[in-house]
Amino acid sequence: MIKQLTSIILCFVLTACGSDTNDTTPTDITSNKPPTNTPLPSSPKPLPDMSFDQSFIDDVSEFVKLAHAVQYFYP
């Protein structure tokens, strides 16, 4: 009896969570035009100059170790 009552209450709660009370209607239904996108730049910006010294390489290696540890525990 308790299982049936719990499942009925759960069904009502999950059904109520899916309802939408906002009245959102599209402004222009008849227009089937795709949205306008910004064009790509005609000339890309050059990459900044970077110096790859030992401290930078050590920082990158420590970050990679941390990233792999996080990926191992949270795939």
PDB file of N, H, CA, C and O in Angstrom:
ATOM      1  N   MET A   1       0.824  -1.184   0.000  1.00  0.00           N
ATOM      2  CA  MET A   1       0.000   0.000   0.000  1.00  0.00           C
ATOM      3  C   MET A   1       0.876   1.259   0.000  1.00  0.00           C
ATOM      4  O   MET A   1       0.606   2.210  -0.733  1.00  0.00           O
ATOM      5  N   ILE A   2       1.907   1.252   0.814  1.00  0.00           N
ATOM      6  H   ILE A   2       2.125   0.479   1.409  1.00  0.00           H
ATOM      7  CA  ILE A   2       2.806   2.410   0.894  1.00  0.00           C
ATOM      8  C   ILE A   2       3.543   2.588  -0.436  1.00  0.00           C
ATOM      9  O   ILE A   2       3.727   3.714  -0.896  1.00  0.00           O
ATOM     10  N   LYS A   3       3.966   1.478  -1.054  1.00  0.00           N
ATOM     11  H   LYS A   3       3.817   0.563  -0.680  1.00  0.00           H
ATOM     12  CA  LYS A   3       4.670   1.569  -2.332  1.00  0.00           C
ATOM     13  C   LYS A   3       3.768   2.145  -3.418  1.00  0.00           C
ATOM     14  O   LYS A   3       4.213   2.951  -4.235  1.00  0.00           O
ATOM     15  N   GLN A   4       2.508   1.734  -3.429  1.00  0.00           N
ATOM     16  H   GLN A   4       2.146   1.079  -2.765  1.00  0.00           H
ATOM     17  CA  GLN A   4       1.571   2.244  -4.429  1.00  0.00           C
ATOM     18  C   GLN A   4       1.311   3.733  -4.226  1.00  0.00           C
ATOM     19  O   GLN A   4       1.274   4.497  -5.191  1.00  0.00           O
ATOM     20  N   LEU A   5       1.131   4.143  -2.978  1.00  0.00           N
ATOM     21  H   LEU A   5       1.160   3.522  -2.194  1.00  0.00           H
ATOM     22  CA  LEU A   5       0.893   5.547  -2.674  1.00  0.00           C
ATOM     23  C   LEU A   5       2.115   6.396  -3.025  1.00  0.00           C
ATOM     24  O   LEU A   5       1.984   7.497  -3.560  1.00  0.00           O
ATOM     25  N   THR A   6       3.283   5.881  -2.724  1.00  0.00           N
ATOM     26  H   THR A   6       3.389   4.987  -2.290  1.00  0.00           H
ATOM     27  CA  THR A   6       4.510   6.598  -3.055  1.00  0.00           C
ATOM     28  C   THR A   6       4.686   6.731  -4.562  1.00  0.00           C
ATOM     29  O   THR A   6       5.077   7.793  -5.045  1.00  0.00           O
ATOM     30  N   SER A   7       4.403   5.671  -5.308  1.00  0.00           N
ATOM     31  H   SER A   7       4.084   4.808  -4.916  1.00  0.00           H
ATOM     32  CA  SER A   7       4.558   5.745  -6.763  1.00  0.00           C
ATOM     33  C   SER A   7       3.534   6.687  -7.375  1.00  0.00           C
ATOM     34  O   SER A   7       3.854   7.378  -8.342  1.00  0.00           O
ATOM     35  N   ILE A   8       2.315   6.742  -6.851  1.00  0.00           N
ATOM     36  H   ILE A   8       2.054   6.181  -6.065  1.00  0.00           H
ATOM     37  CA  ILE A   8       1.309   7.673  -7.366  1.00  0.00           C
ATOM     38  C   ILE A   8       1.731   9.118  -7.101  1.00  0.00           C
ATOM     39  O   ILE A   8       1.637   9.965  -7.988  1.00  0.00           O
ATOM     40  N   ILE A   9       2.193   9.398  -5.891  1.00  0.00           N
ATOM     41  H   ILE A   9       2.270   8.710  -5.170  1.00  0.00           H
ATOM     42  CA  ILE A   9       2.656  10.747  -5.556  1.00  0.00           C
ATOM     43  C   ILE A   9       3.845  11.129  -6.421  1.00  0.00           C
ATOM     44  O   ILE A   9       3.928  12.262  -6.894  1.00  0.00           O
ATOM     45  N   LEU A  10       4.762  10.201  -6.631  1.00  0.00           N
ATOM     46  H   LEU A  10       4.694   9.280  -6.247  1.00  0.00           H
ATOM     47  CA  LEU A  10       5.928  10.469  -7.468  1.00  0.00           C
ATOM     48  C   LEU A  10       5.512  10.772  -8.906  1.00  0.00           C
ATOM     49  O   LEU A  10       6.071  11.669  -9.537  1.00  0.00           O
ATOM     50  N   CYS A  11       4.543  10.035  -9.421  1.00  0.00           N
ATOM     51  H   CYS A  11       4.089   9.307  -8.908  1.00  0.00           H
ATOM     52  CA  CYS A  11       4.051  10.300 -10.782  1.00  0.00           C
ATOM     53  C   CYS A  11       3.444  11.683 -10.890  1.00  0.00           C
ATOM     54  O   CYS A  11       3.686  12.390 -11.869  1.00  0.00           O
ATOM     55  N   PHE A  12       2.650  12.088  -9.889  1.00  0.00           N
ATOM     56  H   PHE A  12       2.454  11.514  -9.094  1.00  0.00           H
ATOM     57  CA  PHE A  12       2.052  13.423  -9.916  1.00  0.00           C
ATOM     58  C   PHE A  12       3.115  14.518  -9.828  1.00  0.00           C
ATOM     59  O   PHE A  12       3.019  15.535 -10.514  1.00  0.00           O
ATOM     60  N   VAL A  13       4.118  14.311  -8.992  1.00  0.00           N
ATOM     61  H   VAL A  13       4.196  13.484  -8.435  1.00  0.00           H
ATOM     62  CA  VAL A  13       5.177  15.313  -8.858  1.00  0.00           C
ATOM     63  C   VAL A  13       5.975  15.434 -10.155  1.00  0.00           C
ATOM     64  O   VAL A  13       6.275  16.543 -10.597  1.00  0.00           O
ATOM     65  N   LEU A  14       6.315  14.310 -10.760  1.00  0.00           N
ATOM     66  H   LEU A  14       6.070  13.409 -10.400  1.00  0.00           H
ATOM     67  CA  LEU A  14       7.080  14.364 -11.999  1.00  0.00           C
ATOM     68  C   LEU A  14       6.259  14.936 -13.149  1.00  0.00           C
ATOM     69  O   LEU A  14       6.808  15.602 -14.027  1.00  0.00           O
ATOM     70  N   THR A  15       4.974  14.691 -13.155  1.00  0.00           N
ATOM     71  H   THR A  15       4.528  14.150 -12.441  1.00  0.00           H
ATOM     72  CA  THR A  15       4.114  15.259 -14.186  1.00  0.00           C
ATOM     73  C   THR A  15       4.002  16.766 -14.002  1.00  0.00           C
ATOM     74  O   THR A  15       3.999  17.508 -14.984  1.00  0.00           O
ATOM     75  N   ALA A  16       3.913  17.223 -12.777  1.00  0.00           N
ATOM     76  H   ALA A  16       3.916  16.620 -11.979  1.00  0.00           H
ATOM     77  CA  ALA A  16       3.805  18.655 -12.509  1.00  0.00           C
ATOM     78  C   ALA A  16       5.106  19.372 -12.849  1.00  0.00           C
ATOM     79  O   ALA A  16       5.074  20.543 -13.228  1.00  0.00           O
ATOM     80  N   CYS A  17       6.242  18.705 -12.724  1.00  0.00           N
ATOM     81  H   CYS A  17       6.267  17.754 -12.416  1.00  0.00           H
ATOM     82  CA  CYS A  17       7.521  19.342 -13.042  1.00  0.00           C
ATOM     83  C   CYS A  17       7.666  19.599 -14.534  1.00  0.00           C
ATOM     84  O   CYS A  17       8.428  20.480 -14.932  1.00  0.00           O
ATOM     85  N   GLY A  18       6.957  18.857 -15.361  1.00  0.00           N
ATOM     86  H   GLY A  18       6.337  18.142 -15.038  1.00  0.00           H
ATOM     87  CA  GLY A  18       7.094  19.021 -16.794  1.00  0.00           C
ATOM     88  C   GLY A  18       6.190  20.079 -17.384  1.00  0.00           C
ATOM     89  O   GLY A  18       6.295  20.371 -18.575  1.00  0.00           O
ATOM     90  N   SER A  19       5.301  20.667 -16.591  1.00  0.00           N
ATOM     91  H   SER A  19       5.216  20.430 -15.623  1.00  0.00           H
ATOM     92  CA  SER A  19       4.368  21.647 -17.148  1.00  0.00           C
ATOM     93  C   SER A  19       5.068  22.980 -17.348  1.00  0.00           C
ATOM     94  O   SER A  19       6.005  23.330 -16.631  1.00  0.00           O
ATOM     95  N   ASP A  20       4.581  23.719 -18.351  1.00  0.00           N
ATOM     96  H   ASP A  20       3.819  23.435 -18.933  1.00  0.00           H
ATOM     97  CA  ASP A  20       5.159  25.019 -18.681  1.00  0.00           C
ATOM     98  C   ASP A  20       4.069  26.062 -18.535  1.00  0.00           C
ATOM     99  O   ASP A  20       3.054  25.998 -19.229  1.00  0.00           O
ATOM    100  N   THR A  21       4.261  27.022 -17.645  1.00  0.00           N
ATOM    101  H   THR A  21       5.085  27.075 -17.080  1.00  0.00           H
ATOM    102  CA  THR A  21       3.251  28.047 -17.427  1.00  0.00           C
ATOM    103  C   THR A  21       3.555  29.323 -18.188  1.00  0.00           C
ATOM    104  O   THR A  21       2.703  30.210 -18.244  1.00  0.00           O
ATOM    105  N   ASN A  22       4.725  29.450 -18.768  1.00  0.00           N
ATOM    106  H   ASN A  22       5.417  28.730 -18.722  1.00  0.00           H
ATOM    107  CA  ASN A  22       5.078  30.649 -19.526  1.00  0.00           C
ATOM    108  C   ASN A  22       4.413  30.616 -20.891  1.00  0.00           C
ATOM    109  O   ASN A  22       4.395  29.583 -21.560  1.00  0.00           O
ATOM    110  N   ASP A  23       3.873  31.746 -21.295  1.00  0.00           N
ATOM    111  H   ASP A  23       3.888  32.585 -20.751  1.00  0.00           H
ATOM    112  CA  ASP A  23       3.266  31.852 -22.614  1.00  0.00           C
ATOM    113  C   ASP A  23       4.290  32.457 -23.559  1.00  0.00           C
ATOM    114  O   ASP A  23       4.292  33.666 -23.793  1.00  0.00           O
ATOM    115  N   THR A  24       5.166  31.607 -24.105  1.00  0.00           N
ATOM    116  H   THR A  24       5.165  30.626 -23.915  1.00  0.00           H
ATOM    117  CA  THR A  24       6.194  32.094 -25.021  1.00  0.00           C
ATOM    118  C   THR A  24       5.823  31.672 -26.426  1.00  0.00           C
ATOM    119  O   THR A  24       5.865  30.490 -26.766  1.00  0.00           O
ATOM    120  N   THR A  25       5.464  32.638 -27.229  1.00  0.00           N
ATOM    121  H   THR A  25       5.430  33.599 -26.953  1.00  0.00           H
ATOM    122  CA  THR A  25       5.139  32.369 -28.620  1.00  0.00           C
ATOM    123  C   THR A  25       6.156  33.066 -29.489  1.00  0.00           C
ATOM    124  O   THR A  25       6.577  34.175 -29.159  1.00  0.00           O
ATOM    125  N   PRO A  26       6.568  32.459 -30.588  1.00  0.00           N
ATOM    126  CA  PRO A  26       7.522  33.122 -31.471  1.00  0.00           C
ATOM    127  C   PRO A  26       6.906  34.381 -32.058  1.00  0.00           C
ATOM    128  O   PRO A  26       5.700  34.448 -32.294  1.00  0.00           O
ATOM    129  N   THR A  27       7.746  35.371 -32.289  1.00  0.00           N
ATOM    130  H   THR A  27       8.726  35.317 -32.097  1.00  0.00           H
ATOM    131  CA  THR A  27       7.239  36.648 -32.772  1.00  0.00           C
ATOM    132  C   THR A  27       6.863  36.586 -34.242  1.00  0.00           C
ATOM    133  O   THR A  27       5.886  37.214 -34.650  1.00  0.00           O
ATOM    134  N   ASP A  28       7.609  35.851 -35.043  1.00  0.00           N
ATOM    135  H   ASP A  28       8.402  35.341 -34.712  1.00  0.00           H
ATOM    136  CA  ASP A  28       7.323  35.795 -36.471  1.00  0.00           C
ATOM    137  C   ASP A  28       7.328  34.343 -36.919  1.00  0.00           C
ATOM    138  O   ASP A  28       8.390  33.775 -37.176  1.00  0.00           O
ATOM    139  N   ILE A  29       6.161  33.742 -37.014  1.00  0.00           N
ATOM    140  H   ILE A  29       5.299  34.203 -36.805  1.00  0.00           H
ATOM    141  CA  ILE A  29       6.056  32.333 -37.369  1.00  0.00           C
ATOM    142  C   ILE A  29       6.193  32.136 -38.884  1.00  0.00           C
ATOM    143  O   ILE A  29       6.687  31.096 -39.320  1.00  0.00           O
ATOM    144  N   THR A  30       5.771  33.101 -39.682  1.00  0.00           N
ATOM    145  H   THR A  30       5.370  33.946 -39.328  1.00  0.00           H
ATOM    146  CA  THR A  30       5.745  32.924 -41.130  1.00  0.00           C
ATOM    147  C   THR A  30       7.124  33.011 -41.758  1.00  0.00           C
ATOM    148  O   THR A  30       7.318  32.507 -42.864  1.00  0.00           O
ATOM    149  N   SER A  31       8.077  33.624 -41.099  1.00  0.00           N
ATOM    150  H   SER A  31       7.919  34.033 -40.201  1.00  0.00           H
ATOM    151  CA  SER A  31       9.413  33.780 -41.671  1.00  0.00           C
ATOM    152  C   SER A  31      10.243  32.524 -41.439  1.00  0.00           C
ATOM    153  O   SER A  31      10.414  32.096 -40.298  1.00  0.00           O
ATOM    154  N   ASN A  32      10.755  31.933 -42.507  1.00  0.00           N
ATOM    155  H   ASN A  32      10.616  32.281 -43.435  1.00  0.00           H
ATOM    156  CA  ASN A  32      11.586  30.740 -42.402  1.00  0.00           C
ATOM    157  C   ASN A  32      13.041  31.044 -42.700  1.00  0.00           C
ATOM    158  O   ASN A  32      13.785  30.154 -43.111  1.00  0.00           O
ATOM    159  N   LYS A  33      13.461  32.279 -42.502  1.00  0.00           N
ATOM    160  H   LYS A  33      12.857  33.003 -42.168  1.00  0.00           H
ATOM    161  CA  LYS A  33      14.842  32.662 -42.773  1.00  0.00           C
ATOM    162  C   LYS A  33      15.752  32.182 -41.639  1.00  0.00           C
ATOM    163  O   LYS A  33      15.372  32.243 -40.470  1.00  0.00           O
ATOM    164  N   PRO A  34      16.936  31.713 -41.978  1.00  0.00           N
ATOM    165  CA  PRO A  34      17.881  31.351 -40.915  1.00  0.00           C
ATOM    166  C   PRO A  34      18.411  32.612 -40.246  1.00  0.00           C
ATOM    167  O   PRO A  34      18.394  33.682 -40.855  1.00  0.00           O
ATOM    168  N   PRO A  35      18.877  32.510 -39.019  1.00  0.00           N
ATOM    169  CA  PRO A  35      19.411  33.695 -38.344  1.00  0.00           C
ATOM    170  C   PRO A  35      20.679  34.174 -39.029  1.00  0.00           C
ATOM    171  O   PRO A  35      21.453  33.377 -39.561  1.00  0.00           O
ATOM    172  N   THR A  36      20.879  35.471 -39.011  1.00  0.00           N
ATOM    173  H   THR A  36      20.250  36.118 -38.580  1.00  0.00           H
ATOM    174  CA  THR A  36      22.076  36.032 -39.640  1.00  0.00           C
ATOM    175  C   THR A  36      23.264  35.831 -38.709  1.00  0.00           C
ATOM    176  O   THR A  36      23.179  36.075 -37.506  1.00  0.00           O
ATOM    177  N   ASN A  37      24.344  35.392 -39.273  1.00  0.00           N
ATOM    178  H   ASN A  37      24.414  35.193 -40.251  1.00  0.00           H
ATOM    179  CA  ASN A  37      25.575  35.174 -38.522  1.00  0.00           C
ATOM    180  C   ASN A  37      26.566  36.267 -38.859  1.00  0.00           C
ATOM    181  O   ASN A  37      26.531  36.842 -39.947  1.00  0.00           O
ATOM    182  N   THR A  38      27.430  36.542 -37.935  1.00  0.00           N
ATOM    183  H   THR A  38      27.458  36.075 -37.052  1.00  0.00           H
ATOM    184  CA  THR A  38      28.459  37.533 -38.212  1.00  0.00           C
ATOM    185  C   THR A  38      29.494  36.905 -39.136  1.00  0.00           C
ATOM    186  O   THR A  38      29.856  35.743 -38.947  1.00  0.00           O
ATOM    187  N   PRO A  39      29.969  37.632 -40.112  1.00  0.00           N
ATOM    188  CA  PRO A  39      30.963  37.062 -41.033  1.00  0.00           C
ATOM    189  C   PRO A  39      32.315  36.871 -40.351  1.00  0.00           C
ATOM    190  O   PRO A  39      32.619  37.510 -39.344  1.00  0.00           O
ATOM    191  N   LEU A  40      33.101  35.992 -40.914  1.00  0.00           N
ATOM    192  H   LEU A  40      32.854  35.473 -41.732  1.00  0.00           H
ATOM    193  CA  LEU A  40      34.448  35.766 -40.398  1.00  0.00           C
ATOM    194  C   LEU A  40      35.323  36.968 -40.721  1.00  0.00           C
ATOM    195  O   LEU A  40      35.086  37.650 -41.718  1.00  0.00           O
ATOM    196  N   PRO A  41      36.320  37.237 -39.906  1.00  0.00           N
ATOM    197  CA  PRO A  41      37.192  38.376 -40.207  1.00  0.00           C
ATOM    198  C   PRO A  41      37.982  38.113 -41.482  1.00  0.00           C
ATOM    199  O   PRO A  41      38.340  36.975 -41.786  1.00  0.00           O
ATOM    200  N   SER A  42      38.243  39.177 -42.216  1.00  0.00           N
ATOM    201  H   SER A  42      37.952  40.102 -41.969  1.00  0.00           H
ATOM    202  CA  SER A  42      38.947  39.021 -43.483  1.00  0.00           C
ATOM    203  C   SER A  42      40.417  38.656 -43.265  1.00  0.00           C
ATOM    204  O   SER A  42      41.003  37.913 -44.052  1.00  0.00           O
ATOM    205  N   SER A  43      41.000  39.180 -42.203  1.00  0.00           N
ATOM    206  H   SER A  43      40.524  39.784 -41.564  1.00  0.00           H
ATOM    207  CA  SER A  43      42.385  38.820 -41.911  1.00  0.00           C
ATOM    208  C   SER A  43      42.487  38.442 -40.440  1.00  0.00           C
ATOM    209  O   SER A  43      42.217  39.272 -39.572  1.00  0.00           O
ATOM    210  N   PRO A  44      42.871  37.207 -40.145  1.00  0.00           N
ATOM    211  CA  PRO A  44      42.967  36.784 -38.745  1.00  0.00           C
ATOM    212  C   PRO A  44      44.120  37.482 -38.030  1.00  0.00           C
ATOM    213  O   PRO A  44      45.111  37.878 -38.643  1.00  0.00           O
ATOM    214  N   LYS A  45      43.963  37.617 -36.733  1.00  0.00           N
ATOM    215  H   LYS A  45      43.158  37.295 -36.235  1.00  0.00           H
ATOM    216  CA  LYS A  45      44.991  38.269 -35.927  1.00  0.00           C
ATOM    217  C   LYS A  45      46.140  37.289 -35.701  1.00  0.00           C
ATOM    218  O   LYS A  45      45.899  36.094 -35.526  1.00  0.00           O
ATOM    219  N   PRO A  46      47.370  37.765 -35.700  1.00  0.00           N
ATOM    220  CA  PRO A  46      48.500  36.857 -35.454  1.00  0.00           C
ATOM    221  C   PRO A  46      48.539  36.416 -33.987  1.00  0.00           C
ATOM    222  O   PRO A  46      48.052  37.116 -33.100  1.00  0.00           O
ATOM    223  N   LEU A  47      49.118  35.262 -33.760  1.00  0.00           N
ATOM    224  H   LEU A  47      49.513  34.693 -34.481  1.00  0.00           H
ATOM    225  CA  LEU A  47      49.262  34.758 -32.404  1.00  0.00           C
ATOM    226  C   LEU A  47      50.262  35.599 -31.632  1.00  0.00           C
ATOM    227  O   LEU A  47      51.220  36.107 -32.215  1.00  0.00           O
ATOM    228  N   PRO A  48      50.059  35.756 -30.340  1.00  0.00           N
ATOM    229  CA  PRO A  48      51.027  36.534 -29.554  1.00  0.00           C
ATOM    230  C   PRO A  48      52.337  35.765 -29.408  1.00  0.00           C
ATOM    231  O   PRO A  48      52.363  34.535 -29.467  1.00  0.00           O
ATOM    232  N   ASP A  49      53.409  36.503 -29.218  1.00  0.00           N
ATOM    233  H   ASP A  49      53.388  37.502 -29.170  1.00  0.00           H
ATOM    234  CA  ASP A  49      54.716  35.886 -29.001  1.00  0.00           C
ATOM    235  C   ASP A  49      54.762  35.293 -27.599  1.00  0.00           C
ATOM    236  O   ASP A  49      54.401  35.954 -26.626  1.00  0.00           O
ATOM    237  N   MET A  50      55.209  34.044 -27.500  1.00  0.00           N
ATOM    238  H   MET A  50      55.502  33.507 -28.290  1.00  0.00           H
ATOM    239  CA  MET A  50      55.322  33.380 -26.213  1.00  0.00           C
ATOM    240  C   MET A  50      56.722  32.830 -26.052  1.00  0.00           C
ATOM    241  O   MET A  50      57.343  32.362 -27.006  1.00  0.00           O
ATOM    242  N   SER A  51      57.200  32.896 -24.831  1.00  0.00           N
ATOM    243  H   SER A  51      56.696  33.276 -24.055  1.00  0.00           H
ATOM    244  CA  SER A  51      58.511  32.326 -24.551  1.00  0.00           C
ATOM    245  C   SER A  51      58.298  31.025 -23.778  1.00  0.00           C
ATOM    246  O   SER A  51      57.631  31.013 -22.744  1.00  0.00           O
ATOM    247  N   PHE A  52      58.857  29.953 -24.275  1.00  0.00           N
ATOM    248  H   PHE A  52      59.399  29.962 -25.115  1.00  0.00           H
ATOM    249  CA  PHE A  52      58.706  28.641 -23.653  1.00  0.00           C
ATOM    250  C   PHE A  52      59.919  28.356 -22.771  1.00  0.00           C
ATOM    251  O   PHE A  52      60.827  27.618 -23.153  1.00  0.00           O
ATOM    252  N   ASP A  53      59.912  28.954 -21.589  1.00  0.00           N
ATOM    253  H   ASP A  53      59.174  29.553 -21.278  1.00  0.00           H
ATOM    254  CA  ASP A  53      60.997  28.687 -20.666  1.00  0.00           C
ATOM    255  C   ASP A  53      60.644  27.490 -19.783  1.00  0.00           C
ATOM    256  O   ASP A  53      59.547  26.942 -19.891  1.00  0.00           O
ATOM    257  N   GLN A  54      61.540  27.095 -18.937  1.00  0.00           N
ATOM    258  H   GLN A  54      62.431  27.540 -18.849  1.00  0.00           H
ATOM    259  CA  GLN A  54      61.374  25.878 -18.140  1.00  0.00           C
ATOM    260  C   GLN A  54      60.207  26.001 -17.156  1.00  0.00           C
ATOM    261  O   GLN A  54      59.512  25.014 -16.914  1.00  0.00           O
ATOM    262  N   SER A  55      59.980  27.170 -16.593  1.00  0.00           N
ATOM    263  H   SER A  55      60.546  27.972 -16.790  1.00  0.00           H
ATOM    264  CA  SER A  55      58.880  27.314 -15.632  1.00  0.00           C
ATOM    265  C   SER A  55      57.522  27.148 -16.328  1.00  0.00           C
ATOM    266  O   SER A  55      56.587  26.592 -15.752  1.00  0.00           O
ATOM    267  N   PHE A  56      57.425  27.629 -17.555  1.00  0.00           N
ATOM    268  H   PHE A  56      58.184  28.080 -18.024  1.00  0.00           H
ATOM    269  CA  PHE A  56      56.188  27.459 -18.317  1.00  0.00           C
ATOM    270  C   PHE A  56      55.936  25.981 -18.603  1.00  0.00           C
ATOM    271  O   PHE A  56      54.812  25.501 -18.461  1.00  0.00           O
ATOM    272  N   ILE A  57      56.970  25.270 -19.000  1.00  0.00           N
ATOM    273  H   ILE A  57      57.883  25.660 -19.116  1.00  0.00           H
ATOM    274  CA  ILE A  57      56.837  23.846 -19.305  1.00  0.00           C
ATOM    275  C   ILE A  57      56.488  23.063 -18.036  1.00  0.00           C
ATOM    276  O   ILE A  57      55.703  22.116 -18.091  1.00  0.00           O
ATOM    277  N   ASP A  58      57.066  23.449 -16.893  1.00  0.00           N
ATOM    278  H   ASP A  58      57.704  24.218 -16.848  1.00  0.00           H
ATOM    279  CA  ASP A  58      56.725  22.795 -15.624  1.00  0.00           C
ATOM    280  C   ASP A  58      55.263  23.038 -15.255  1.00  0.00           C
ATOM    281  O   ASP A  58      54.581  22.128 -14.784  1.00  0.00           O
ATOM    282  N   ASP A  59      54.782  24.257 -15.466  1.00  0.00           N
ATOM    283  H   ASP A  59      55.336  24.997 -15.849  1.00  0.00           H
ATOM    284  CA  ASP A  59      53.382  24.566 -15.178  1.00  0.00           C
ATOM    285  C   ASP A  59      52.446  23.751 -16.068  1.00  0.00           C
ATOM    286  O   ASP A  59      51.422  23.249 -15.603  1.00  0.00           O
ATOM    287  N   VAL A  60      52.793  23.622 -17.328  1.00  0.00           N
ATOM    288  H   VAL A  60      53.624  24.029 -17.706  1.00  0.00           H
ATOM    289  CA  VAL A  60      51.964  22.847 -18.249  1.00  0.00           C
ATOM    290  C   VAL A  60      51.951  21.377 -17.858  1.00  0.00           C
ATOM    291  O   VAL A  60      50.901  20.736 -17.905  1.00  0.00           O
ATOM    292  N   SER A  61      53.085  20.842 -17.479  1.00  0.00           N
ATOM    293  H   SER A  61      53.938  21.363 -17.441  1.00  0.00           H
ATOM    294  CA  SER A  61      53.127  19.430 -17.096  1.00  0.00           C
ATOM    295  C   SER A  61      52.326  19.176 -15.821  1.00  0.00           C
ATOM    296  O   SER A  61      51.672  18.139 -15.706  1.00  0.00           O
ATOM    297  N   GLU A  62      52.362  20.099 -14.866  1.00  0.00           N
ATOM    298  H   GLU A  62      52.893  20.941 -14.959  1.00  0.00           H
ATOM    299  CA  GLU A  62      51.557  19.942 -13.653  1.00  0.00           C
ATOM    300  C   GLU A  62      50.065  20.030 -13.973  1.00  0.00           C
ATOM    301  O   GLU A  62      49.260  19.297 -13.399  1.00  0.00           O
ATOM    302  N   PHE A  63      49.703  20.924 -14.885  1.00  0.00           N
ATOM    303  H   PHE A  63      50.357  21.519 -15.350  1.00  0.00           H
ATOM    304  CA  PHE A  63      48.299  21.026 -15.284  1.00  0.00           C
ATOM    305  C   PHE A  63      47.829  19.748 -15.966  1.00  0.00           C
ATOM    306  O   PHE A  63      46.712  19.292 -15.723  1.00  0.00           O
ATOM    307  N   VAL A  64      48.670  19.167 -16.816  1.00  0.00           N
ATOM    308  H   VAL A  64      49.577  19.538 -17.013  1.00  0.00           H
ATOM    309  CA  VAL A  64      48.296  17.940 -17.511  1.00  0.00           C
ATOM    310  C   VAL A  64      48.119  16.798 -16.510  1.00  0.00           C
ATOM    311  O   VAL A  64      47.207  15.984 -16.658  1.00  0.00           O
ATOM    312  N   LYS A  65      48.982  16.729 -15.494  1.00  0.00           N
ATOM    313  H   LYS A  65      49.723  17.389 -15.373  1.00  0.00           H
ATOM    314  CA  LYS A  65      48.828  15.703 -14.462  1.00  0.00           C
ATOM    315  C   LYS A  65      47.502  15.875 -13.724  1.00  0.00           C
ATOM    316  O   LYS A  65      46.800  14.898 -13.463  1.00  0.00           O
ATOM    317  N   LEU A  66      47.163  17.117 -13.392  1.00  0.00           N
ATOM    318  H   LEU A  66      47.733  17.911 -13.604  1.00  0.00           H
ATOM    319  CA  LEU A  66      45.909  17.390 -12.703  1.00  0.00           C
ATOM    320  C   LEU A  66      44.708  17.054 -13.587  1.00  0.00           C
ATOM    321  O   LEU A  66      43.726  16.479 -13.118  1.00  0.00           O
ATOM    322  N   ALA A  67      44.793  17.414 -14.859  1.00  0.00           N
ATOM    323  H   ALA A  67      45.591  17.882 -15.240  1.00  0.00           H
ATOM    324  CA  ALA A  67      43.681  17.148 -15.778  1.00  0.00           C
ATOM    325  C   ALA A  67      43.459  15.646 -15.938  1.00  0.00           C
ATOM    326  O   ALA A  67      42.313  15.198 -15.988  1.00  0.00           O
ATOM    327  N   HIS A  68      44.513  14.878 -16.017  1.00  0.00           N
ATOM    328  H   HIS A  68      45.443  15.242 -15.976  1.00  0.00           H
ATOM    329  CA  HIS A  68      44.358  13.428 -16.149  1.00  0.00           C
ATOM    330  C   HIS A  68      43.816  12.811 -14.868  1.00  0.00           C
ATOM    331  O   HIS A  68      43.059  11.842 -14.931  1.00  0.00           O
ATOM    332  N   ALA A  69      44.186  13.350 -13.702  1.00  0.00           N
ATOM    333  H   ALA A  69      44.801  14.137 -13.652  1.00  0.00           H
ATOM    334  CA  ALA A  69      43.656  12.834 -12.445  1.00  0.00           C
ATOM    335  C   ALA A  69      42.154  13.118 -12.348  1.00  0.00           C
ATOM    336  O   ALA A  69      41.388  12.261 -11.909  1.00  0.00           O
ATOM    337  N   VAL A  70      41.736  14.309 -12.754  1.00  0.00           N
ATOM    338  H   VAL A  70      42.359  15.005 -13.111  1.00  0.00           H
ATOM    339  CA  VAL A  70      40.312  14.645 -12.728  1.00  0.00           C
ATOM    340  C   VAL A  70      39.561  13.785 -13.723  1.00  0.00           C
ATOM    341  O   VAL A  70      38.465  13.310 -13.422  1.00  0.00           O
ATOM    342  N   GLN A  71      40.121  13.573 -14.899  1.00  0.00           N
ATOM    343  H   GLN A  71      41.011  13.958 -15.144  1.00  0.00           H
ATOM    344  CA  GLN A  71      39.469  12.749 -15.926  1.00  0.00           C
ATOM    345  C   GLN A  71      39.352  11.309 -15.457  1.00  0.00           C
ATOM    346  O   GLN A  71      38.379  10.632 -15.789  1.00  0.00           O
ATOM    347  N   TYR A  72      40.321  10.829 -14.694  1.00  0.00           N
ATOM    348  H   TYR A  72      41.111  11.379 -14.424  1.00  0.00           H
ATOM    349  CA  TYR A  72      40.263   9.458 -14.192  1.00  0.00           C
ATOM    350  C   TYR A  72      39.105   9.279 -13.224  1.00  0.00           C
ATOM    351  O   TYR A  72      38.383   8.284 -13.290  1.00  0.00           O
ATOM    352  N   PHE A  73      38.926  10.247 -12.321  1.00  0.00           N
ATOM    353  H   PHE A  73      39.513  11.056 -12.268  1.00  0.00           H
ATOM    354  CA  PHE A  73      37.878  10.104 -11.321  1.00  0.00           C
ATOM    355  C   PHE A  73      36.507  10.552 -11.825  1.00  0.00           C
ATOM    356  O   PHE A  73      35.488  10.076 -11.325  1.00  0.00           O
ATOM    357  N   TYR A  74      36.460  11.444 -12.790  1.00  0.00           N
ATOM    358  H   TYR A  74      37.287  11.830 -13.197  1.00  0.00           H
ATOM    359  CA  TYR A  74      35.192  11.937 -13.361  1.00  0.00           C
ATOM    360  C   TYR A  74      35.237  11.817 -14.866  1.00  0.00           C
ATOM    361  O   TYR A  74      35.477  12.811 -15.552  1.00  0.00           O
ATOM    362  N   PRO A  75      35.009  10.617 -15.407  1.00  0.00           N
ATOM    363  CA  PRO A  75      35.153  10.444 -16.856  1.00  0.00           C
ATOM    364  C   PRO A  75      34.092  11.129 -17.643  1.00  0.00           C
ATOM    365  O   PRO A  75      34.096  11.063 -18.873  1.00  0.00           O
TER     366      PRO A  75
END
